[in-house]
Amino acid sequence: MNKIFTSALMFAAMSVSAYAQDIKEDFKPSSKNQPGQEYPMVNSQGYGRFRVVAPDAKSVVCTLGLGGAKGGTELTKGEDGVWTGTTAAPMDEGFHYYHYIIDGGVFNDPGANNYFGSCRWESGIEIPAHDAEFYAERDVPHGNVQQILFWSKETNCLRRAFVYTPPMYGKDPQKKYPVLYLQHGWGEDETAWSNQGHANLIMDNLIADGKIEPFIIVMTYGMTNELKWGHMHEFDIKPFQTVLCDELVPYVDSHFQTIADKKYRAMAGLSMGGMETHTITLNRPEMFSRYCILSGGIYKPEEIKDKSQVDLIFISCGSKEGPERVKGAVDELQKAGFNAVSYVSEGTAHEFLTWRRSLYQMAQILFK
């Protein structure tokens, strides 16, 4: 869950002039652009460059990147009425949300694809990562991400989930698969892990490389009572817990080739989804045997009443998120006899490259 003024957070505190002389003019369209659109652009150093046609505007600020008077990148108007601007510093590798503030109004970039984040459809930009091969589009067998709809008596409405099935799924009708229930962060929805997180590509590549045994991933909307930012302490987990454990899991087990046993069922989530994972796995230990929190808190040994119920605990974060707490928590869990693993994504913060890398590492040990 990237917040708009915090998803691109990690810029060095230097002036525009200190960087400008060093910016390489090797800009290329972002991989997240709409078809045929040249802007926004990124260069090999991680700078972003933006362009907006707004001849009557008095001010244009891109919320991505520090340096502008309003906390973003200020764009400059040319004689042709076109506004352009470049971030004041390189951005973290990976995916970032952003939008424009034009004369006080909020607008998406007409050149970029939109992604649901911060409780609205935001523009997205991708800064190429040096290790992007693990989620790259490759010539390998690809699985399927399909939408499912299920009726929830708990919330009295039709709910949606997306299910990733591996490339070989269905070829052997007797073959059963483990299942990971994977939750998004606050302000996002059930599309996030596939669109922003490339979970399906990560899985396809891992399977093709022989690094994991295939499993199914289920991604559903984690909010049953809508809250504004800053009010997460008011979130009531009980309705969603019922939706997940008593409605969605039985639906998936009855409609897909799953191993319907907690030993082969895991739950994971990023940020708010990590909070949900923490609470639900402790409340309903009969449902899941593998607990995974990505930038969303920790487990303490004393919280888990029956150690024999837990086969794995995986906790991760970015190196800019205070990894000492994660490492310390895992050390304590290991001392208490738990199979616990920590992972720290180097050079990233509360953002999707942290979580892509976390899924890649987690998947390789999840059902071993």
FILUMDO-48866 format. One record per residue: residue in one letter; x, y, z of N, C-alpha, C in turn. Coordinates in steps of 0.1 Angstrom, whole numbers, padded with zeros to 4 digits, always signed. Each point is the difference from the previous one (the first is absolute). Example, Ala and Ser with C-alpha at 12.3 -4.5 7.8 and 13.67 -1.06 7.14 Angstrom:
BEGIN
A+0132-0057+0078-0009+0012+0000+0009+0012+0000/S-0004+0011-0007+0009+0011+0000-0008+0011+0008/
END
This chain:
BEGIN
M+0008-0012+0000-0008+0012+0000+0008+0012+0000/N+0003+0006-0011+0008+0012-0002-0009+0012+0002/K+0003+0009+0008-0007+0012+0001+0006+0010-0009/I-0008+0010-0006+0005+0008-0010+0012+0008+0003/F+0000+0006+0012+0012+0008+0003+0011-0008+0007/T-0002-0013+0001+0010-0009+0007+0004-0011-0009/S-0006-0003-0011+0004-0011-0008+0013+0002-0007/A+0003+0012-0004+0013+0003-0007+0010+0006+0009/L-0002-0003+0012+0006+0007+0011+0015+0002-0001/M+0007-0007-0005+0014-0002+0003+0009+0008-0008/F-0001+0013+0000+0009+0008-0007+0011+0007+0009/A+0012+0002-0005+0010+0006+0008-0004+0015+0001/A+0004+0006+0012-0004+0013+0002+0010+0010-0006/M+0000+0001-0013+0009+0009-0007-0009+0009-0009/S+0006+0011-0005-0007+0009-0008-0001-0005-0015/V-0009+0006-0007-0001-0003-0014+0013+0003-0008/S+0006+0011+0003+0012+0004-0007+0012-0009+0003/A+0000-0006+0012+0011-0009+0003-0001-0013-0008/Y-0012-0003-0005-0002-0013-0008+0000+0003-0015/A-0005+0012-0004-0003+0002-0014+0012-0002-0009/Q+0012+0004+0004+0011-0001-0009+0004-0015-0002/D-0005-0009+0009+0004-0014-0001-0011-0008-0007/I-0011+0005-0003-0011-0008-0006+0003-0004-0014/K+0000-0013-0002+0002-0006-0013-0013+0002-0009/E+0002+0004-0012-0011+0002-0009-0003-0013-0008/D-0001-0011+0007-0004-0013-0006-0014-0004+0004/F-0009+0009+0001-0013-0002+0004-0008-0009-0010/K-0008-0009+0006-0009-0009-0008-0014+0000+0006/P-0010-0003-0008-0013-0001+0006-0001-0011+0011/S-0007+0003+0011-0002-0009+0011-0007-0013-0006/S+0003-0011+0006-0007-0013-0004-0014+0000+0004/K-0004+0009+0009-0014+0001+0004-0008+0010-0007/N+0005+0005-0012-0008+0010-0008-0011-0007-0008/Q-0010+0008-0003-0010-0005-0009+0006-0002-0014/P-0006-0009-0008+0006-0003-0013+0002+0013-0009/G+0012+0001-0005+0004+0011-0009+0003+0013+0007/Q+0000+0001+0013+0002+0012+0007+0015+0002+0004/E+0006+0011-0003+0014+0002+0003+0003+0004+0014/Y-0009+0007+0006+0002+0005+0014-0010-0007+0009/P+0004-0002+0013+0013+0004+0007+0012-0008-0005/M+0012+0005+0003+0012-0007-0005+0009-0002+0012/V+0009-0010-0001+0010-0003+0011+0013-0001-0007/N+0011+0003+0007+0013-0002-0005+0008-0011+0007/S+0012-0003-0004+0008-0010+0006+0004+0002+0014/Q-0001+0013+0005+0003+0003+0014-0012+0000+0009/G-0012-0002-0005-0011+0000+0008-0008+0013+0001/Y+0003+0010-0008-0007+0012+0000-0013-0002-0008/G-0011+0008+0004-0012+0000-0008-0002+0013-0007/R-0006+0000-0011-0002+0012-0008-0015+0000-0004/F-0007+0011+0002-0014+0001-0002-0004+0011-0010/R-0011-0002-0007-0005+0010-0009-0015+0000+0000/V-0006+0013+0000-0014+0002+0000-0004+0011-0009/V-0010-0002-0008-0005+0011-0008-0011+0007+0007/A+0002+0012+0005-0010+0007+0008+0003+0015-0002/P-0003+0005-0012+0003+0014-0003-0006+0011+0009/D-0011-0003+0006-0007+0010+0008+0004-0001+0015/A+0008-0010+0003+0003-0002+0015+0009+0010+0005/K-0001+0002+0013+0010+0010+0007+0010-0008+0008/S-0002-0012+0003+0009-0008+0008-0002-0015-0003/V+0011-0007-0002-0001-0015-0001+0011-0006+0008/V-0004-0009+0009+0010-0007+0009-0003-0015-0001/C+0010-0008-0002-0001-0014+0000+0003-0005+0014/T-0008-0008+0006+0002-0004+0014+0011-0010+0002/L+0006-0004-0011+0011-0009+0001+0013+0007+0001/G+0008-0001+0011+0013+0006+0001+0000+0013+0007/L+0009+0001+0010+0002+0012+0007+0007+0011-0008/G-0002+0012+0004+0007+0011-0007-0009+0011-0003/G-0013-0002-0003-0009+0010-0003-0005+0007+0012/A-0006+0012-0002-0004+0008+0012-0012-0007+0007/K-0007-0009-0006-0011-0006+0006+0003-0015+0004/G+0012-0003+0001+0004-0013+0004+0001-0010-0011/G+0000+0004-0013+0002-0008-0011+0010+0006-0010/T-0001-0004-0013+0008+0005-0010-0008+0011-0008/E+0005+0013+0001-0007+0010-0007+0004+0000-0015/L-0011+0001-0008+0002+0000-0014+0001+0015-0005/T+0007+0002-0011+0002+0014-0005-0007+0001-0014/K-0007+0011-0001-0008+0002-0012+0008+0006-0012/G-0001-0006-0011+0007+0005-0012-0009+0009-0008/E+0006+0006-0010-0008+0010-0008-0011-0007-0008/D+0001-0013-0002-0011-0007-0007-0011-0005+0009/G+0001+0004+0013-0010-0004+0009+0001-0014+0006/V+0012-0006-0003+0003-0013+0005+0009+0001+0013/W-0004-0007+0010+0007+0000+0013+0009-0012+0000/T+0013+0002+0004+0009-0011+0002+0008+0001+0013/G+0005-0011+0005+0008+0000+0012+0007-0013+0002/T+0011+0000+0007+0008-0012+0004+0002+0000+0015/T-0001-0012+0006+0001-0001+0014+0014+0005+0004/A+0000+0005+0013+0012+0006+0005+0012-0010+0003/A-0004-0012+0001+0010-0010+0003-0005-0014-0005/P+0009-0009-0001-0004-0014-0004-0010-0006+0009/M-0009-0008-0005-0010-0007+0008+0005-0014+0003/D-0006-0006+0011+0002-0014+0002-0004-0008-0012/E+0006-0011-0002-0003-0010-0010-0014-0005+0003/G-0008-0003-0011-0013-0007+0002-0011+0009-0003/F-0012-0003+0005-0012+0006-0004-0004+0011+0010/H-0006+0011-0006-0005+0011+0009-0013+0006-0005/Y-0008+0004+0009-0013+0007-0004+0003+0015-0001/Y-0008+0007-0008+0001+0014+0000-0012+0006-0006/H-0002+0013+0001-0010+0008-0008+0004+0014-0001/Y-0007+0008-0008+0003+0014-0002-0009+0008+0009/I+0005+0012+0005-0009+0010+0006+0001+0012-0009/I-0011+0002-0007-0001+0011-0010-0009+0011+0005/D+0006+0011+0004-0008+0011+0006-0009-0005+0011/G+0006-0008+0008-0007-0005+0012-0009-0013-0002/G-0002-0003-0012-0008-0012-0003+0009-0012-0002/V-0006-0012+0003+0008-0013-0001-0004-0007-0014/F+0010-0003-0007-0002-0006-0013+0011-0011-0002/N-0005-0011-0007+0009-0010-0004+0008+0004-0013/D+0011-0007-0002+0008+0003-0012-0006-0008-0012/P-0004+0008-0011-0006-0007-0011+0009-0009-0008/G+0013+0000+0003+0010-0008-0006+0002-0013+0007/A-0004-0001+0013+0004-0012+0008-0012-0009+0002/N+0002-0013+0002-0010-0009+0005-0004+0003+0014/N-0012-0004+0004-0005+0003+0013+0000-0013+0009/Y+0002+0002+0013+0001-0011+0009-0008+0004+0013/F-0007-0009+0005-0008+0003+0012+0009+0001+0012/G+0002+0012+0006+0008+0002+0012-0004+0013+0006/S+0001+0001+0014-0004+0012+0007-0015+0002-0002/C-0008-0011-0001-0014+0001-0001-0005+0006-0013/R+0008+0001-0010-0004+0005-0013+0009-0005-0011/W-0004+0001-0012+0008-0004-0011+0011+0011-0002/E+0012-0004+0002+0012+0009-0001+0008-0003-0013/S+0008+0010-0004+0009-0003-0011+0012-0008+0006/G+0006-0008-0009+0012-0008+0005+0012+0002-0009/I+0012-0001+0006+0012+0001-0008+0010-0011+0006/E+0008-0005-0009+0009-0011+0004+0014+0005-0002/I+0008+0000+0010+0015+0002-0001+0007-0013-0001/P+0006-0003-0012+0006-0014-0002+0009-0004+0012/A-0002-0012+0004+0008-0005+0011+0012-0009-0005/H+0011+0001+0007+0012-0008-0005-0003-0015+0001/D-0009-0004+0008-0003-0014+0002-0014-0004-0006/A-0005+0007-0010-0013-0002-0004-0003-0013-0008/E+0010-0008-0002-0001-0012-0007-0010-0010+0006/F-0001+0001+0014-0009-0010+0006-0014+0003-0002/Y-0004+0012-0004-0014+0003-0003-0002+0004-0015/A+0010-0002-0008+0000+0004-0014-0010-0009-0008/E-0004+0006-0011-0008-0008-0010+0009-0008-0008/R-0001-0014+0002+0010-0009-0006-0008-0010-0008/D+0007-0006-0010-0006-0011-0008+0000-0013+0008/V-0009-0001+0009-0001-0012+0008-0015-0003+0001/P-0004-0012+0004-0014-0003+0002-0007+0009+0010/H-0011+0005-0003-0007+0010+0009-0013-0006+0006/G-0002+0004+0012-0012-0004+0007-0011+0009-0004/N-0011-0002+0008-0012+0008-0003-0005+0008+0012/V-0004+0012-0001-0006+0008+0011-0014+0002-0004/Q-0009-0006+0007-0015+0001-0003-0007+0007+0011/Q-0011+0007-0004-0009+0006+0010-0010-0010+0005/I-0003-0001+0013-0011-0007+0005-0009+0009+0008/L-0013-0003+0000-0010+0007+0007-0007-0010+0010/F-0001+0005+0013-0006-0009+0009-0009+0008+0009/W-0011-0005+0004-0010+0007+0009+0004-0001+0014/S+0000+0011+0007+0004+0001+0014-0012+0003+0008/K-0004-0010+0008-0011+0002+0010+0004+0010+0011/E+0013+0000+0003+0005+0008+0011-0002+0015-0004/T+0003+0004-0012-0001+0014-0004-0012+0002-0009/N-0008-0010-0003-0012+0001-0008+0002+0006-0014/C+0011-0004-0006+0003+0005-0013+0008-0010-0008/L+0001+0003-0013+0009-0008-0009+0014+0005+0002/R+0010-0009+0002+0013+0004+0002+0009-0007-0011/R+0012+0006-0002+0008-0004-0011+0014-0004+0005/A+0006-0010-0007+0014-0004+0003+0006-0003-0014/F+0013+0000+0000+0008-0004-0011+0008-0012+0004/V+0000-0010-0009+0007-0013+0003+0011-0003-0010/Y+0012-0001+0004+0011-0004-0009+0001-0015+0001/T+0000-0006-0012+0002-0015-0001+0013-0002-0008/P+0008-0009+0003+0013-0002-0007-0002-0005-0014/P+0010+0000-0009-0001-0004-0014-0006-0014-0002/M+0004-0009+0009-0004-0014-0002-0013-0004+0007/Y-0006+0011+0006-0013-0003+0007-0011-0005-0009/G-0007-0011+0004-0011-0005-0008+0004-0011-0009/K+0013-0002-0003+0004-0010-0010-0002-0014+0006/D+0002-0001+0013-0002-0012+0008-0012+0003+0010/P-0012-0005-0003-0011+0003+0009+0001-0006+0014/Q+0010-0009+0002+0002-0005+0013+0010+0007+0009/K+0007+0009-0007+0011+0008+0007-0006+0011+0008/K+0005+0000+0013-0005+0011+0009+0012+0009+0004/Y-0004+0012+0003+0011+0010+0002-0002+0007+0014/P+0011+0004+0006-0001+0009+0012-0005+0014-0004/V-0005+0008+0009-0005+0013-0003+0005+0011+0010/L+0004+0011-0006+0004+0012+0007-0011+0010-0001/Y-0005+0005+0011-0009+0011+0000+0008+0013+0002/L+0000+0009-0010+0009+0011+0000-0007+0013+0000/Q+0002+0008+0010-0007+0013+0002+0008+0012-0004/H-0008+0010-0005+0005+0013-0004+0002+0009+0012/G+0004+0012-0003+0001+0010+0010-0011+0010+0000/W+0000+0009+0010-0011+0010+0002+0000+0009-0013/G-0012+0003-0004-0002+0008-0012+0000-0007-0013/E+0004-0013+0000+0001-0008-0012-0011-0010+0000/D-0001-0008-0010-0010-0010-0001+0006-0013-0005/E-0009-0010-0004+0004-0013-0004+0007-0001-0013/T+0001+0012-0007+0008+0000-0012+0015+0003+0002/A+0003+0005+0012+0013+0005+0002+0012-0010-0002/W-0002-0012+0006+0011-0009-0001+0003-0005-0014/S-0010+0000-0009+0002-0004-0013+0005+0012-0009/N-0006+0011+0002+0004+0012-0008+0012+0007+0004/Q+0001+0004+0013+0011+0007+0005+0011-0009+0004/G-0004-0012+0006+0010-0009+0005+0005-0011-0009/H-0006-0002-0011+0004-0010-0010+0002-0014+0006/A-0010-0003+0010+0001-0013+0007+0000-0012-0010/N-0008+0001-0010-0002-0011-0010+0013-0002-0008/L+0007+0011-0004+0013-0001-0007+0010-0006+0009/I+0001+0004+0013+0009-0005+0009-0002-0015+0002/M-0012-0004+0001-0003-0015+0001+0004-0007-0012/D-0004+0005-0012+0003-0007-0013+0015-0002-0001/N+0008+0011+0003+0015-0001-0002+0006-0010+0010/L-0005+0000+0013+0005-0009+0010-0003-0015-0004/I-0012-0002-0005-0004-0013-0004+0009-0005-0012/A+0001+0009-0010+0008-0003-0012+0015-0003+0004/D+0005+0007+0010+0014-0002+0004+0002-0012+0009/G-0011-0006+0004+0000-0012+0009+0004+0003+0014/K-0004+0013+0004+0004+0004+0014-0011-0003+0010/I-0012-0002-0005-0012-0003+0009-0008-0011-0005/E-0008-0007+0009-0011-0008-0005-0012+0009-0001/P-0008-0002-0011-0011+0009-0003-0010+0001+0011/F-0006+0012+0002-0011+0001+0009-0009+0011-0005/I-0012+0000+0006-0011+0010-0004+0001+0012+0009/I-0003+0012-0006-0001+0012+0008-0014+0006-0001/V-0006+0004+0011-0013+0006+0001+0002+0014+0005/M-0006+0010-0007+0001+0014+0004-0014+0006+0000/T-0004+0005+0012-0013+0006+0001+0001+0014+0007/Y-0011+0007-0001-0001+0013+0006-0001-0001+0015/G+0009+0007+0007+0002-0002+0014-0008+0010+0009/M-0008+0008-0006-0008+0010+0008-0015-0005+0001/T-0005+0000+0012-0014-0003+0002-0007+0012+0006/N+0008+0009+0005-0005+0013+0005+0010+0011-0004/E-0005+0009-0009+0009+0010-0006+0005+0010+0011/L+0013+0003-0001+0006+0009+0010+0009+0010-0008/K+0001+0012+0005+0009+0010-0005+0014-0002+0006/W+0010+0005-0007+0014-0001+0005+0001+0006+0014/G+0007-0007+0009+0001+0005+0014-0010-0005+0009/H-0009-0009-0005-0011-0005+0009+0001-0015+0000/M+0011-0006-0003+0001-0015-0001-0002-0006+0014/H+0002+0007+0011-0003-0005+0013-0015-0003+0002/E-0008+0006-0009-0015-0003+0001-0004-0012-0008/F+0009-0006-0007-0003-0011-0009-0005-0012+0008/D-0011-0006-0004-0005-0012+0007+0003-0012-0009/I+0009-0008+0005+0004-0012-0008-0010-0011-0001/K-0010+0000+0009-0009-0012+0001-0008-0002-0013/P-0006+0010-0007-0007-0003-0012+0009-0006-0011/F+0012+0006-0002+0009-0005-0010+0005-0014+0003/Q+0003-0002+0013+0004-0013+0005-0010-0011-0004/T-0013+0003+0002-0011-0009-0004+0000-0002-0015/V+0001+0011-0008+0000-0001-0014+0011-0009-0005/L+0012+0002+0005+0012-0007-0004-0001-0015+0004/C-0002-0002+0013+0001-0014+0005-0012-0008-0002/D-0012+0006+0001-0012-0008-0001-0008+0000-0013/E+0004+0010-0009-0006+0001-0012+0009-0002-0012/L+0011+0007-0001+0009-0001-0011+0008-0013+0000/V+0006-0004+0011+0008-0012+0000-0009-0012-0004/P-0012-0002+0006-0008-0011-0005-0004+0000-0014/Y-0002+0013-0005-0003+0001-0015+0011-0004-0008/V+0012+0004+0003+0012-0004-0008+0002-0015+0001/D-0001-0005+0012+0003-0015+0001-0011-0008-0008/S-0012+0005-0002-0010-0007-0007+0000+0002-0015/H+0007+0011-0005+0000+0003-0014+0014-0002-0006/F+0010-0002+0008+0014-0001-0006+0006-0013+0005/Q+0011-0004-0006+0007-0012+0003+0010+0003+0012/T-0005+0002+0012+0008+0003+0011+0002-0012+0009/I+0010+0001+0008+0002-0009+0011-0007+0007+0012/A-0012-0005+0003-0009+0007+0010+0004-0004+0014/D+0012+0004+0004+0006-0003+0013+0009+0012+0004/K-0001+0004+0013+0007+0011+0005+0015-0001-0002/K+0005-0013-0001+0015-0002-0002+0004+0005-0013/Y-0009+0001-0010+0003+0005-0013-0007+0013-0003/R-0002+0008+0010-0007+0013-0001+0008+0011+0007/A+0003+0011-0007+0008+0011+0006-0008+0013-0002/M+0004+0009+0009-0006+0014-0001+0012+0010+0001/A-0001+0010-0009+0010+0010+0000-0006+0013-0004/G+0006+0011+0003-0005+0013-0003+0011+0011+0001/L-0002+0010-0008+0009+0012+0001-0007+0011+0008/S+0008+0007+0008-0005+0012+0008-0013-0004+0007/M-0011+0007-0003-0013-0003+0006-0003-0015-0001/G+0003-0006-0012-0002-0014-0001+0008-0009+0009/G+0012+0006+0004+0008-0007+0010-0007+0000+0014/M-0006+0012+0003-0008+0001+0012-0011-0010+0000/E-0007-0001-0011-0011-0010-0001+0005-0014+0002/T+0011-0003-0007+0006-0013+0002+0004-0003+0014/H+0006+0009+0007+0004-0002+0014-0012-0003+0008/T-0011+0008-0001-0012-0002+0008-0007-0012-0003/I-0002-0003-0012-0008-0012-0004+0007-0013+0003/T+0013-0001-0003+0007-0012+0003+0000-0003+0015/L+0000+0010+0008+0000-0002+0015-0014-0003+0005/N-0010+0006-0007-0014-0002+0004-0005-0014-0004/R+0005-0004-0012-0005-0012-0006+0011-0010-0004/P+0007-0005+0010+0012-0009-0002-0003-0012-0008/E-0013-0004+0000-0004-0013-0007+0000+0002-0015/M+0002+0013-0005-0002+0003-0014+0013-0001-0008/F+0011+0006+0006+0012+0001-0008+0012-0005+0009/S+0010-0006-0007+0012-0005+0007+0012+0009-0003/R-0001+0009-0010+0012+0008-0004-0004+0015+0000/Y+0007+0008+0008-0003+0014+0002+0010+0009-0006/C-0004+0009-0008+0010+0009-0007-0004+0014+0001/I+0008+0009+0005-0003+0014+0002+0011+0008-0008/L-0004+0008-0009+0008+0009-0009-0002+0014+0004/S+0010+0006+0007-0001+0014+0004-0013+0003+0007/G-0004-0009+0009-0013+0001+0007+0000-0004+0014/G+0012+0001+0007+0000-0004+0014+0008-0013+0002/I-0001-0006+0012+0008-0011+0004-0009-0010+0008/Y+0005-0012+0003-0005-0009+0009+0009+0000+0012/K-0006-0002+0012+0008-0002+0012-0003-0015+0005/P+0010-0007+0005-0002-0014+0004-0012-0002+0009/E-0002+0010+0010-0011-0002+0010-0014+0002-0006/E-0001+0005-0013-0013+0002-0006-0005-0013-0005/I+0008-0010-0003-0004-0012-0006-0001-0011+0011/K-0013-0004+0002-0003-0009+0011+0005-0014-0002/D+0000-0005-0013+0004-0014-0002+0010+0000-0012/K+0013-0002+0004+0011+0000-0010-0002-0010-0011/S-0006-0011+0004-0002-0011-0010-0009+0003-0011/Q-0008+0011+0001-0009+0004-0010+0006+0008-0011/V+0013+0004+0002+0007+0009-0010+0012-0007-0006/D+0000-0001-0013+0011-0007-0007+0010+0011-0005/L-0004+0012-0002+0010+0010-0005-0005+0014+0003/I+0009+0009+0004-0003+0014+0002+0010+0007-0009/F-0004+0009-0009+0008+0008-0009-0003+0014+0002/I+0010+0008+0004-0002+0015+0002+0010+0007-0008/S-0004+0011-0007+0009+0007-0009-0003+0015+0001/C+0009+0008-0006-0002+0014-0001+0011+0006-0009/G-0001+0013-0004+0011+0006-0007+0011+0005+0009/S+0012+0002-0005+0011+0004+0008-0002+0014+0006/K-0010+0008-0006-0003+0013+0004-0012+0001+0010/E-0004-0012+0005-0012-0001+0008+0004-0004+0015/G+0012+0001+0004+0003-0005+0013+0001-0015+0001/P+0009-0006-0007+0001-0015-0001+0005-0006+0013/E+0005+0008+0009+0005-0006+0013-0012-0006+0008/R-0011+0006-0001-0012-0006+0007-0004-0013-0006/V+0001-0001-0013-0004-0013-0006+0010-0011+0003/K+0013+0004-0001+0011-0010+0003-0001-0004+0015/G-0002+0010+0008-0001-0003+0015-0012-0010+0003/A-0011+0003-0006-0012-0008+0002+0003-0015-0004/V+0006-0001-0012+0003-0014-0005+0010-0007+0009/D+0010+0007+0005+0009-0006+0009-0007-0005+0012/E-0009+0008+0006-0008-0005+0011-0008-0012-0003/L-0006+0000-0011-0009-0012-0004+0009-0012-0002/Q+0012+0001-0006+0008-0011-0002+0005-0006+0014/K+0003+0009+0009+0004-0004+0013-0011-0008+0008/A-0012+0004-0004-0012-0007+0006-0003-0013-0007/G+0007-0003-0010-0002-0013-0007-0009+0001-0012/F-0003+0012-0005-0008+0001-0012+0009-0001-0013/N-0005-0005-0011+0006+0001-0013-0003+0013-0005/A+0009+0010+0002-0003+0014-0003+0012+0005-0009/V-0004+0008-0010+0009+0005-0010-0002+0015-0002/S+0010+0008-0001-0001+0014-0003+0006+0003-0013/Y-0005+0011-0007+0006+0004-0012-0001+0015-0001/V+0011+0007-0004+0001+0014-0001+0003+0004-0015/S-0008+0007-0006+0002+0005-0014+0009+0012+0000/E+0012-0001-0006+0010+0010+0001-0004+0012-0009/G+0001+0012+0006-0002+0013-0007-0014+0004-0003/T-0010-0007+0007-0014+0003-0003-0007+0004+0014/A-0012+0006-0002-0007+0004+0012-0014-0007-0001/H-0011+0007+0004-0013-0005+0000-0006+0000-0014/E+0004-0009-0009-0003+0001-0014+0000-0013-0007/F-0004-0001-0012-0003-0013-0006+0013-0008-0003/L+0011+0006-0002+0012-0008-0003+0004-0008+0013/T-0003+0006+0011+0002-0007+0013-0008-0013+0000/W-0013+0002-0004-0009-0011+0001+0001-0010-0011/R+0004+0004-0012+0003-0009-0011+0012-0009+0004/R+0010+0006+0005+0012-0008+0005-0004-0009+0011/S-0008+0005+0009-0005-0008+0012-0007-0013-0005/L-0009+0002-0009-0008-0011-0006+0010-0010-0006/Y+0009+0005-0008+0010-0009-0007+0007-0008+0011/Q+0005+0006+0010+0007-0008+0011-0009-0009+0007/M-0012+0005+0004-0009-0008+0008-0005-0012-0008/A-0003+0001-0012-0006-0011-0008+0010-0012-0001/Q+0013+0003+0001+0009-0011-0001+0001-0009+0012/I-0005+0005+0011+0000-0008+0013-0014-0003+0005/L-0010+0006-0006-0013+0000+0006-0006-0014+0003/F+0001-0009-0010-0006-0013+0002+0010-0011+0000/K+0012+0003+0004+0010-0010+0001-0002-0008+0013/
END
